[in-house]
Amino acid sequence: QVVLVSGHLDSWDVGQGAMDDGGGAFISWEALSLIKDLGLRPKRTLRLVLWTGEEQGGVGAKQYYQLHKENISNFDIVMESDEGTFKPSGLGFAGSAEARDIVKEIMTLLQPINVTDVYDTADGTDIAYWMRDGVPGASLHDDINKYFWFHHSQGDTMTVQDPNQMNLCAAVWTVVSYVIADMEDMLPR
């Protein structure tokens, strides 16, 4: 059984792609690194996917889906961060009402950093195939007020990233992915 965390590696043809989507790729990598460094071993596999071809229409995600859809019942949740890694406010979630209640309970663990909201939809080009077929999905919600200042521009460089805000995003990604991967049962569909 798999809990998938992800971001995409490719960027637009200008800028460095540090925000879109280096930040999402980084926090996904960091979540798994933190779990490993803490010596935690969840019941399910945590799988990091760094998508390619997202900016060209999600061709990498389509290929991955085609290769793995026969095991769709083993995918517990698919998580994608692709709207920057600014100050997080919560998690977008797509799934059953019962699964949403579980995710809301998980998010209470993030009260110390004031990131507890669960929004009604999850977004993500790279996880859309899975969510369409009933796999619960999650996307990071953060303060995107400045996102379109830099989106697909020469301004999308490392100077956009705030290490403290990225650490908060990584904390959200780490807690949610680990707890779901370590629960007794998979999220209800």
C-alpha positions in Angstrom: 0.0 0.0 0.0 1.3 3.4 -1.0 1.1 7.0 0.3 2.3 9.1 -2.6 3.9 12.6 -2.1 4.9 14.7 -5.0 5.9 17.8 -6.9 7.1 18.4 -10.4 10.7 18.9 -11.5 10.2 20.6 -14.9 9.6 24.4 -15.1 8.5 26.9 -17.7 11.0 28.0 -20.3 12.0 31.1 -18.3 13.2 31.5 -14.7 14.6 28.7 -12.6 11.3 27.0 -11.6 12.2 27.4 -7.9 8.6 28.2 -6.9 6.9 26.3 -9.8 7.6 23.7 -8.7 11.0 23.3 -7.0 9.3 24.1 -3.7 6.8 21.3 -4.1 9.5 18.8 -5.1 11.6 20.0 -2.1 9.0 19.6 0.6 8.0 16.2 -0.8 11.6 15.1 -0.6 12.1 16.7 2.8 9.0 14.9 4.2 10.5 11.5 3.5 14.0 12.7 4.7 12.5 13.9 8.0 10.6 10.6 8.5 13.8 8.6 7.8 16.0 10.8 10.0 13.5 10.4 12.9 13.8 6.6 12.5 10.0 6.2 11.8 8.8 3.2 9.8 5.1 3.6 8.8 2.9 0.6 8.0 2.6 1.7 4.4 5.2 2.7 1.8 5.8 6.4 1.4 6.6 7.0 -2.2 8.1 10.2 -3.6 7.3 11.0 -7.2 9.1 14.0 -8.8 7.0 14.4 -11.9 8.3 15.4 -15.3 6.4 17.0 -18.2 3.8 18.7 -16.0 4.2 22.0 -17.8 3.7 20.2 -21.1 0.3 18.9 -20.1 1.1 16.3 -17.4 2.6 13.7 -19.8 4.8 12.3 -17.0 1.8 11.8 -14.7 -0.2 10.2 -17.4 2.6 7.7 -18.1 3.0 6.9 -14.4 -0.8 6.4 -14.1 -0.8 4.1 -17.1 2.0 2.0 -15.5 0.5 1.8 -12.0 -3.3 2.0 -12.4 -3.6 -1.8 -12.1 -2.7 -1.3 -8.5 -5.0 1.6 -7.8 -6.6 -0.1 -4.9 -3.3 0.0 -3.1 -2.9 3.7 -3.3 -4.1 5.2 0.0 -3.7 8.9 -0.9 -2.0 10.9 -3.6 -0.5 14.3 -2.5 0.8 17.0 -4.7 2.2 20.5 -3.9 2.2 22.7 -7.0 1.1 26.2 -5.9 4.2 27.5 -4.3 5.5 26.9 -0.8 4.5 30.1 0.9 3.0 30.3 4.4 0.7 27.3 4.6 -2.9 27.5 5.8 -4.0 23.9 5.4 -4.8 21.1 3.1 -7.1 20.7 0.1 -8.7 17.3 0.2 -10.8 15.3 -2.3 -12.3 12.1 -1.0 -15.2 10.6 0.9 -16.9 12.4 3.9 -15.5 9.7 6.2 -12.0 10.1 4.9 -12.3 13.9 5.2 -13.2 13.5 8.9 -10.0 11.5 9.4 -7.9 14.1 7.6 -9.5 16.9 9.7 -8.5 15.0 12.8 -4.9 14.6 11.5 -4.7 18.3 10.8 -5.4 19.1 14.5 -1.9 17.8 15.1 -0.7 20.9 13.3 -2.3 23.3 15.7 1.1 24.4 17.2 2.0 25.9 13.8 -1.6 27.1 13.2 -2.2 25.1 10.0 -5.4 23.2 10.6 -7.8 24.0 7.7 -9.1 21.4 5.4 -10.5 22.8 2.1 -13.1 21.2 -0.1 -11.0 20.3 -3.1 -7.6 19.1 -4.0 -5.8 20.4 -7.0 -3.0 18.9 -9.0 -2.4 18.1 -12.6 -0.2 15.2 -11.7 -2.7 13.5 -9.3 -5.9 14.3 -11.2 -6.0 10.8 -12.9 -6.0 9.1 -9.4 -8.5 11.4 -7.9 -10.8 11.0 -10.9 -10.7 7.2 -10.2 -11.6 7.6 -6.5 -8.2 7.7 -4.8 -8.2 10.3 -2.0 -6.1 13.3 -3.0 -4.5 16.2 -1.1 -2.8 19.5 -2.1 -1.0 22.0 0.0 -2.9 25.3 0.6 -0.7 28.2 1.2 -0.8 32.0 0.8 -0.7 32.4 -2.9 -1.1 36.2 -2.9 2.4 36.5 -4.5 2.3 33.3 -6.5 1.3 34.9 -9.8 3.9 37.6 -9.4 6.5 35.0 -10.3 4.5 32.2 -12.0 6.0 31.2 -15.4 8.3 34.3 -15.3 12.0 35.1 -15.1 11.3 36.1 -11.5 10.7 32.4 -10.5 14.1 32.1 -8.8 15.4 30.9 -5.5 15.0 34.4 -4.1 11.3 33.8 -4.0 11.6 31.0 -1.5 11.5 31.7 2.2 13.2 28.9 4.2 11.0 29.4 7.2 7.8 29.1 5.2 9.1 26.1 3.3 9.9 24.4 6.6 6.3 24.9 7.7 5.1 23.5 4.4 7.4 20.5 4.8 6.1 20.0 8.4 2.5 19.8 7.0 3.6 17.4 4.3 5.5 15.2 6.8 2.8 15.0 9.4 0.0 14.2 7.0 1.9 11.7 4.9 3.3 9.9 7.9 0.1 9.6 9.9 -1.9 8.4 6.9 0.9 5.9 6.1 0.9 4.6 9.6 -2.8 4.3 10.3 -4.2 0.8 10.9 -6.5 1.0 7.9 -6.4 2.9 4.6 -8.5 6.0 4.1 -12.1 5.0 3.2 -13.1 5.5 -0.4 
